[in-house]
Amino acid sequence: MNRASGDRGQQTATEAPKAGVTLKGAGWLALNVFVPVSDTARVLRYTGRNATRLWTRLRDVTSGRVVGDYRPADWAQAVADSGLSPAQLRRNFRLNLFIWWGLMWLTGLPAAGFLLMLMAAGRDVNATGWLRIVSVLLALGAISATGFVQALAMNYRLWQLEEKRVSASEKGSFRDFLNETKWCRRVLSAGMYQ
């Protein structure tokens, strides 16, 4: 009889923590699902707007249009209109290039590392882990892509400055830059290997 009552006591003692664990687990799951989703939604809204602006700028540059429809007649006029000497322009473009290039690699390499770790872990990662990792990968990928596009724009401006060509008649358009250079290598190496 003591043994039976002891077994009942053990059963109720073990059942009570199980109920607490499931409530606690449900709360933990809810927090880990909804908090990253709302953060990810905010990040995607912000990066979506910036990506749209960048895409518009890239489309404008490739079509030959410039913001404000500014079209200098030649390289000398463009430099004169900037109010800076070619050496100052080169220094400013190089500084901006290294900032964007650094941002591209500082976010792109960890994203690639996380992706490799995720592929190695595979089935060992639960759904919440997948959601978190994918959120981080999307954010880092968006930042890295922004850095790449901005570094491409700086390389284009440096190319225009070096070649002394800015107008369509001088063959200084973005399409000419893409056709005449190894632009991807140039962006990834910050212009060191052309």
DRENKE-422030 format. One record per residue: residue in three letters; x, y, z of N, C-alpha, C, O, CB in turn. Coordinates in steps of 0.05 Angstrom, whole numbers, padded with zeros to 5 digits, always signed. Glycine has a CB too. Layout:
DRENKE-422030
ALAXYZXYZXYZXYZXYZ...
This chain:
DRENKE-422030
MET+00016-00024+00000+00000+00000+00000+00017+00025+00000+00012+00045-00014-00019+00000+00024ASN+00038+00024+00015+00056+00047+00015+00070+00049-00012+00075+00071-00023+00077+00044+00037ARG+00076+00025-00022+00089+00026-00049+00070+00037-00070+00079+00053-00086+00098-00003-00057ALA+00045+00030-00070+00025+00040-00089+00021+00070-00086+00020+00084-00105-00002+00025-00086SER+00019+00079-00061+00015+00108-00057+00040+00123-00064+00039+00145-00074+00008+00114-00027GLY+00063+00110-00061+00088+00123-00069+00090+00125-00099+00100+00145-00109+00112+00107-00058ASP+00080+00104-00113+00080+00105-00142+00062+00127-00153+00068+00141-00172+00072+00078-00154ARG+00039+00130-00139+00020+00151-00147+00033+00179-00143+00030+00197-00159-00006+00149-00132GLY+00047+00181-00121+00061+00207-00115+00082+00213-00135+00086+00236-00143+00073+00206-00087GLN+00096+00192-00144+00117+00196-00165+00104+00203-00191+00115+00219-00206+00134+00171-00167GLN+00082+00191-00198+00069+00196-00223+00059+00226-00224+00063+00239-00244+00045+00178-00227THR+00047+00235-00203+00038+00263-00203+00061+00282-00203+00060+00304-00214+00019+00268-00179ALA+00083+00274-00190+00106+00292-00188+00119+00293-00216+00129+00315-00224+00126+00281-00167THR+00120+00271-00231+00132+00272-00257+00113+00285-00278+00123+00296-00298+00140+00244-00266GLU+00087+00282-00274+00068+00294-00293+00068+00324-00291+00065+00338-00312+00040+00283-00289ALA+00070+00335-00268+00068+00364-00264+00091+00378-00279+00086+00398-00292+00069+00371-00234PRO+00116+00369-00276+00137+00383-00291+00134+00381-00321+00141+00399-00336+00164+00372-00283LYS+00123+00358-00331+00119+00356-00360+00099+00377-00370+00104+00389-00391+00108+00328-00367ALA+00078+00383-00355+00059+00403-00363+00073+00431-00363+00068+00447-00381+00035+00403-00344GLY+00090+00436-00342+00104+00461-00341+00124+00464-00364+00127+00486-00375+00119+00464-00314VAL+00137+00442-00371+00156+00443-00393+00142+00449-00419+00153+00464-00436+00172+00417-00394THR+00119+00437-00424+00106+00442-00449+00096+00471-00451+00097+00482-00473+00082+00422-00452LEU+00086+00482-00429+00078+00510-00430+00102+00528-00434+00101+00547-00449+00063+00518-00403LYS+00123+00522-00420+00148+00537-00423+00159+00534-00451+00168+00553-00463+00169+00528-00402GLY+00158+00509-00461+00167+00504-00489+00150+00519-00509+00161+00529-00529+00167+00475-00494ALA+00124+00519-00504+00106+00534-00523+00112+00564-00522+00112+00577-00543+00077+00528-00516GLY+00116+00574-00499+00123+00603-00497+00149+00609-00510+00152+00629-00524+00124+00611-00467TRP+00169+00591-00506+00195+00595-00519+00193+00594-00549+00205+00610-00564+00215+00574-00509LEU+00177+00575-00559+00173+00572-00588+00159+00597-00599+00166+00607-00620+00157+00547-00594ALA+00139+00607-00585+00124+00630-00594+00143+00654-00596+00142+00669-00615+00100+00637-00576LEU+00159+00658-00575+00178+00681-00576+00198+00678-00598+00204+00698-00612+00193+00682-00549ASN+00208+00654-00603+00229+00650-00623+00217+00650-00651+00232+00653-00670+00243+00624-00618VAL+00192+00647-00654+00179+00648-00681+00171+00677-00687+00177+00687-00708+00155+00629-00682PHE+00157+00690-00668+00146+00716-00674+00166+00739-00672+00164+00757-00688+00123+00722-00656VAL+00185+00738-00654+00204+00759-00652+00222+00760-00676+00225+00782-00688+00221+00756-00627PRO+00235+00738-00685+00251+00740-00710+00234+00747-00735+00244+00761-00753+00265+00714-00714VAL+00209+00739-00735+00193+00745-00759+00188+00775-00760+00189+00787-00782+00166+00729-00758SER+00182+00787-00738+00177+00816-00738+00202+00831-00744+00202+00851-00759+00165+00826-00712ASP+00225+00822-00733+00251+00835-00739+00258+00832-00769+00267+00850-00782+00273+00824-00722THR+00253+00808-00779+00259+00802-00807+00241+00819-00825+00250+00829-00845+00256+00772-00813ALA+00216+00823-00818+00198+00839-00834+00208+00868-00835+00207+00881-00856+00169+00838-00822ARG+00217+00878-00812+00227+00905-00811+00252+00908-00829+00255+00927-00844+00234+00914-00783VAL+00270+00889-00827+00295+00889-00843+00288+00888-00872+00299+00902-00888+00314+00866-00835LEU+00270+00870-00879+00262+00867-00908+00249+00892-00918+00253+00900-00941+00244+00843-00912ARG+00232+00905-00902+00219+00930-00911+00241+00951-00916+00240+00965-00936+00199+00940-00889TYR+00260+00954-00898+00281+00974-00901+00299+00968-00924+00304+00985-00941+00298+00975-00875THR+00308+00943-00926+00326+00936-00949+00310+00936-00975+00322+00941-00996+00338+00908-00944GLY+00285+00930-00974+00269+00931-00999+00268+00958-01011+00271+00962-01035+00241+00921-00993ARG+00264+00978-00993+00263+01006-01003+00290+01014-01014+00292+01026-01036+00255+01025-00980ASN+00312+01007-01000+00339+01014-01009+00346+00999-01035+00358+01010-01053+00359+01008-00988ALA+00338+00974-01036+00343+00958-01060+00328+00970-01084+00339+00970-01106+00335+00929-01056THR+00304+00979-01080+00289+00992-01101+00303+01017-01111+00305+01022-01135+00260+00999-01092ARG+00312+01033-01092+00327+01058-01099+00352+01051-01115+00359+01064-01135+00333+01074-01075LEU+00367+01031-01105+00392+01023-01118+00386+01013-01146+00400+01019-01165+00406+01002-01102TRP+00365+00997-01149+00358+00986-01175+00350+01009-01194+00358+01008-01218+00334+00966-01173THR+00336+01029-01184+00329+01052-01201+00354+01067-01209+00356+01075-01232+00310+01071-01185ARG+00372+01071-01191+00397+01085-01197+00413+01069-01218+00423+01081-01237+00414+01089-01172LEU+00415+01043-01214+00430+01026-01233+00417+01027-01261+00431+01028-01281+00431+00997-01223ARG+00390+01026-01262+00376+01028-01287+00380+01055-01300+00384+01057-01325+00346+01023-01283ASP+00381+01077-01284+00386+01103-01295+00414+01105-01306+00418+01117-01328+00382+01125-01274VAL+00434+01094-01292+00461+01095-01301+00465+01079-01327+00478+01088-01345+00480+01085-01280THR+00453+01056-01328+00456+01039-01352+00441+01050-01376+00449+01045-01399+00447+01011-01347SER+00420+01066-01371+00406+01077-01394+00418+01103-01403+00410+01114-01424+00377+01082-01387GLY+00438+01113-01389+00451+01138-01397+00440+01163-01384+00450+01184-01387+00450+01141-01426ARG+00418+01159-01369+00406+01182-01355+00420+01186-01328+00429+01167-01316+00375+01178-01352VAL+00421+01210-01319+00432+01217-01294+00412+01232-01278+00395+01246-01289+00459+01233-01297VAL+00413+01229-01251+00394+01244-01234+00396+01273-01240+00418+01285-01241+00400+01238-01204GLY+00374+01286-01244+00373+01315-01251+00379+01320-01280+00380+01343-01289+00393+01330-01234ASP+00382+01298-01296+00387+01300-01325+00411+01317-01331+00412+01332-01351+00362+01311-01339TYR+00432+01315-01315+00457+01329-01319+00473+01313-01339+00480+01289-01335+00473+01332-01293ARG+00480+01325-01361+00496+01312-01382+00518+01331-01391+00514+01349-01407+00478+01305-01407PRO+00542+01327-01380+00564+01344-01388+00573+01339-01416+00570+01316-01426+00588+01341-01368ALA+00583+01359-01429+00592+01356-01457+00617+01339-01459+00619+01323-01478+00597+01384-01470ASP+00635+01342-01440+00659+01326-01441+00671+01324-01413+00659+01334-01393+00680+01339-01460TRP+00693+01310-01411+00706+01304-01385+00714+01330-01371+00710+01333-01347+00730+01286-01389ALA+00726+01349-01385+00735+01374-01373+00712+01389-01361+00715+01400-01339+00749+01391-01395GLN+00689+01390-01374+00666+01404-01362+00656+01390-01337+00649+01403-01318+00643+01406-01383ALA+00656+01363-01337+00647+01349-01314+00665+01354-01290+00655+01357-01267+00646+01318-01320VAL+00691+01354-01294+00710+01360-01272+00707+01388-01263+00707+01393-01239+00739+01354-01281ALA+00704+01407-01281+00701+01435-01274+00675+01439-01258+00674+01454-01239+00701+01453-01299ASP+00653+01426-01266+00628+01428-01252+00629+01416-01224+00613+01424-01207+00606+01415-01268SER+00646+01397-01220+00648+01384-01193+00660+01403-01173+00654+01401-01149+00664+01359-01194GLY+00677+01422-01182+00690+01441-01163+00714+01429-01150+00726+01442-01132+00670+01450-01143LEU+00722+01405-01158+00746+01392-01146+00766+01385-01167+00759+01383-01191+00737+01366-01130SER+00791+01383-01159+00811+01375-01178+00809+01345-01184+00797+01331-01167+00840+01383-01168PRO+00821+01335-01206+00820+01306-01211+00833+01290-01188+00824+01268-01182+00835+01300-01237ALA+00854+01301-01175+00867+01287-01153+00848+01285-01129+00846+01264-01116+00893+01301-01144GLN+00833+01306-01123+00814+01305-01101+00791+01286-01108+00782+01271-01090+00803+01334-01096LEU+00781+01287-01132+00760+01269-01140+00769+01240-01138+00755+01223-01127+00751+01274-01169ARG+00794+01234-01147+00805+01207-01145+00806+01198-01116+00799+01175-01109+00833+01205-01158ARG+00816+01216-01098+00819+01209-01070+00791+01203-01057+00788+01184-01042+00833+01232-01055ASN+00771+01220-01064+00744+01216-01053+00732+01190-01063+00720+01175-01048+00727+01240-01061PHE+00735+01185-01089+00724+01160-01100+00738+01135-01088+00725+01115-01082+00727+01160-01131ARG+00764+01137-01085+00779+01114-01073+00770+01109-01044+00767+01086-01036+00810+01119-01075LEU+00767+01131-01029+00758+01128-01001+00731+01115-01000+00726+01096-00985+00758+01155-00987ASN+00712+01125-01016+00685+01113-01017+00686+01084-01027+00671+01067-01017+00667+01129-01035LEU+00704+01078-01046+00706+01051-01056+00715+01032-01034+00704+01011-01031+00726+01050-01079PHE+00735+01040-01018+00745+01022-00997+00725+01019-00975+00723+00997-00962+00771+01033-00986ILE+00709+01039-00969+00688+01036-00949+00667+01016-00958+00660+00998-00943+00674+01064-00943TRP+00657+01019-00982+00637+01000-00993+00648+00973-00997+00635+00953-00992+00625+01011-01019TRP+00673+00971-01007+00686+00945-01011+00689+00930-00984+00684+00906-00983+00714+00949-01024GLY+00697+00945-00963+00700+00933-00937+00673+00923-00926+00672+00901-00915+00712+00952-00917LEU+00653+00939-00930+00626+00930-00921+00617+00905-00936+00605+00887-00924+00606+00953-00925MET+00623+00904-00962+00615+00881-00978+00628+00856-00967+00615+00836-00963+00623+00885-01008TRP+00654+00857-00962+00669+00833-00953+00663+00827-00924+00662+00803-00916+00698+00836-00958LEU+00660+00847-00907+00655+00842-00878+00628+00830-00873+00624+00817-00852+00657+00868-00863THR+00610+00833-00891+00583+00820-00888+00581+00796-00906+00566+00777-00900+00561+00840-00894GLY+00595+00796-00929+00592+00773-00947+00606+00748-00938+00596+00726-00941+00603+00781-00974LEU+00630+00751-00926+00645+00728-00916+00630+00714-00893+00628+00689-00894+00673+00736-00907PRO+00620+00728-00873+00605+00714-00852+00580+00700-00863+00573+00679-00854+00597+00733-00830ALA+00567+00713-00882+00543+00701-00894+00550+00675-00908+00536+00655-00906+00530+00720-00914ALA+00572+00675-00923+00581+00650-00936+00589+00629-00915+00583+00605-00919+00605+00656-00954GLY+00602+00637-00893+00609+00618-00872+00584+00607-00859+00583+00582-00854+00626+00632-00851PHE+00564+00623-00853+00540+00613-00841+00526+00594-00860+00515+00573-00851+00521+00637-00834LEU+00526+00600-00886+00513+00582-00905+00527+00555-00906+00514+00534-00907+00514+00595-00933LEU+00554+00555-00905+00569+00530-00905+00564+00514-00879+00560+00490-00880+00599+00535-00908MET+00563+00528-00856+00556+00514-00831+00528+00503-00831+00524+00481-00821+00560+00533-00808LEU+00510+00518-00843+00482+00508-00845+00481+00483-00862+00466+00464-00856+00464+00530-00856MET+00495+00483-00884+00495+00460-00902+00508+00436-00888+00500+00413-00892+00510+00466-00928ALA+00529+00441-00872+00542+00419-00857+00524+00408-00835+00524+00384-00830+00569+00429-00845ALA+00509+00426-00822+00492+00417-00800+00467+00403-00811+00458+00383-00800+00483+00441-00783GLY+00456+00413-00833+00434+00400-00847+00410+00393-00829+00396+00411-00820+00443+00376-00860ARG+00407+00368-00823+00383+00358-00809+00384+00364-00779+00364+00361-00766+00380+00329-00814ASP+00407+00371-00769+00410+00376-00740+00398+00402-00731+00395+00407-00707+00439+00375-00732VAL+00391+00419-00750+00380+00445-00743+00349+00444-00744+00337+00434-00763+00390+00467-00763ASN+00337+00453-00722+00308+00452-00721+00296+00476-00736+00310+00493-00747+00298+00453-00691ALA+00270+00477-00737+00256+00498-00753+00262+00526-00744+00266+00544-00760+00225+00493-00753THR+00263+00529-00717+00269+00556-00707+00298+00564-00714+00303+00587-00721+00266+00556-00676GLY+00316+00545-00713+00343+00551-00721+00345+00558-00750+00360+00577-00757+00361+00527-00715TRP+00331+00544-00767+00330+00551-00795+00320+00579-00800+00331+00594-00816+00313+00531-00811LEU+00299+00586-00786+00287+00613-00789+00307+00634-00781+00310+00655-00794+00261+00615-00772ARG+00320+00630-00758+00340+00650-00749+00363+00652-00769+00372+00674-00775+00351+00642-00721ILE+00374+00630-00777+00397+00630-00795+00390+00643-00822+00405+00658-00833+00408+00602-00799VAL+00366+00636-00832+00358+00648-00858+00354+00678-00855+00360+00693-00873+00332+00634-00868SER+00343+00687-00832+00340+00715-00827+00366+00730-00828+00369+00751-00840+00325+00720-00801VAL+00386+00718-00814+00413+00730-00813+00425+00730-00841+00438+00749-00849+00430+00715-00793LEU+00422+00707-00855+00434+00706-00882+00421+00726-00901+00435+00739-00917+00429+00678-00893LEU+00395+00731-00899+00382+00751-00916+00392+00779-00910+00398+00794-00928+00351+00749-00912ALA+00394+00785-00884+00404+00812-00876+00433+00816-00885+00439+00836-00897+00401+00815-00846LEU+00450+00797-00879+00478+00800-00888+00481+00800-00918+00497+00815-00929+00495+00777-00876GLY+00465+00784-00932+00466+00784-00961+00457+00810-00973+00469+00820-00992+00449+00761-00972ALA+00436+00822-00961+00427+00848-00971+00448+00870-00967+00452+00886-00985+00400+00856-00958ILE+00461+00870-00944+00481+00890-00938+00505+00885-00957+00516+00905-00967+00490+00888-00909SER+00513+00860-00961+00535+00854-00978+00529+00862-01007+00547+00873-01021+00542+00824-00977ALA+00505+00857-01016+00497+00865-01043+00497+00895-01047+00505+00905-01068+00469+00853-01050THR+00489+00909-01026+00489+00938-01027+00518+00948-01029+00524+00966-01045+00476+00951-01002GLY+00536+00936-01014+00564+00943-01016+00576+00937-01044+00591+00953-01054+00580+00928-00995PHE+00568+00915-01055+00577+00908-01082+00568+00928-01103+00584+00937-01119+00567+00880-01090VAL+00542+00936-01102+00532+00955-01121+00545+00982-01118+00552+00995-01138+00501+00958-01118GLN+00549+00991-01093+00562+01017-01089+00592+01016-01097+00602+01036-01108+00560+01025-01059ALA+00605+00994-01092+00633+00991-01101+00634+00991-01131+00653+01002-01143+00646+00965-01089LEU+00615+00979-01144+00613+00979-01174+00611+01008-01184+00624+01016-01203+00590+00962-01184ALA+00593+01024-01171+00589+01052-01179+00615+01068-01175+00622+01084-01192+00566+01064-01162MET+00629+01063-01153+00654+01078-01148+00676+01070-01169+00691+01087-01178+00665+01072-01120ASN+00677+01044-01176+00695+01035-01196+00689+01048-01223+00707+01055-01238+00695+01004-01199TYR+00664+01051-01229+00655+01064-01254+00664+01093-01254+00675+01102-01274+00625+01062-01257ARG+00660+01107-01232+00669+01135-01231+00699+01138-01233+00709+01156-01246+00659+01148-01204LEU+00714+01119-01220+00743+01120-01222+00752+01114-01251+00771+01126-01261+00756+01100-01203TRP+00738+01096-01264+00745+01090-01292+00740+01114-01309+00757+01120-01326+00728+01066-01302GLN+00718+01128-01305+00713+01153-01320+00735+01173-01316+00743+01187-01334+00685+01164-01312LEU+00743+01175-01291+00764+01195-01284+00791+01187-01297+00805+01205-01307+00767+01197-01254GLU+00797+01162-01296+00823+01153-01307+00823+01154-01338+00843+01163-01350+00829+01124-01299GLU+00801+01147-01350+00799+01146-01379+00793+01174-01391+00795+01178-01415+00779+01126-01388LYS+00784+01192-01374+00777+01219-01382+00754+01218-01403+00754+01232-01423+00801+01234-01394ARG+00734+01202-01396+00711+01199-01413+00686+01198-01396+00684+01182-01377+00712+01173-01431VAL+00667+01216-01401+00642+01216-01385+00617+01216-01402+00596+01206-01394+00642+01240-01367SER+00618+01227-01426+00594+01230-01442+00592+01206-01461+00610+01191-01465+00595+01256-01458ALA+00568+01204-01473+00564+01182-01492+00581+01186-01517+00590+01166-01528+00534+01182-01500SER+00586+01210-01525+00603+01215-01549+00632+01207-01543+00646+01200-01562+00602+01245-01557GLU+00641+01208-01518+00668+01200-01511+00669+01170-01504+00691+01160-01497+00678+01216-01487LYS+00647+01157-01505+00644+01128-01498+00651+01125-01468+00668+01108-01461+00662+01111-01515GLY+00638+01141-01452+00642+01139-01423+00618+01130-01408+00615+01136-01384+00651+01166-01413SER+00599+01116-01421+00575+01108-01408+00580+01083-01391+00601+01070-01392+00553+01102-01428PHE+00560+01075-01375+00563+01052-01358+00565+01027-01375+00580+01008-01368+00539+01050-01339ARG+00551+01026-01396+00553+01002-01415+00581+01000-01426+00592+00978-01428+00533+01005-01438ASP+00593+01022-01433+00621+01022-01442+00640+01011-01421+00658+00996-01426+00630+01049-01452PHE+00635+01020-01396+00651+01010-01374+00649+00980-01371+00669+00966-01368+00643+01024-01347LEU+00624+00970-01372+00620+00941-01369+00633+00926-01392+00644+00904-01388+00590+00935-01368ASN+00632+00937-01417+00642+00923-01440+00673+00923-01441+00685+00904-01450+00632+00935-01465GLU+00685+00945-01431+00714+00948-01434+00730+00938-01411+00754+00934-01413+00720+00977-01438THR+00718+00933-01388+00733+00925-01364+00723+00898-01354+00701+00888-01362+00730+00946-01342LYS+00739+00885-01338+00731+00862-01323+00719+00872-01297+00732+00871-01276+00755+00841-01318TRP+00695+00881-01298+00683+00896-01276+00680+00880-01251+00683+00891-01229+00656+00907-01285CYS+00673+00855-01253+00669+00838-01229+00696+00835-01214+00697+00838-01190+00657+00811-01236ARG+00717+00829-01229+00743+00826-01216+00752+00852-01204+00763+00853-01182+00764+00816-01237ARG+00746+00874-01218+00753+00900-01208+00739+00907-01182+00751+00918-01164+00747+00922-01230VAL+00713+00900-01180+00698+00906-01156+00707+00888-01133+00711+00898-01111+00668+00901-01160LEU+00711+00863-01138+00719+00844-01117+00747+00850-01106+00753+00844-01083+00717+00816-01126SER+00764+00862-01122+00791+00868-01113+00795+00897-01106+00818+00906-01102+00811+00860-01135ALA+00774+00913-01105+00775+00942-01100+00792+00956-01120+00805+00976-01114+00787+00947-01072GLY+00792+00947-01145+00806+00961-01166+00835+00955-01168+00849+00966-01185+00802+00990-01163MET+00845+00937-01151+00874+00930-01152+00881+00914-01176+00903+00918-01188+00882+00914-01127TYR+00863+00896-01185+00868+00880-01209+00848+00888-01230+00824+00883-01226+00867+00849-01203GLN+00857+00900-01251+00839+00909-01271+00842+00892-01295+00828+00897-01315+00844+00939-01278
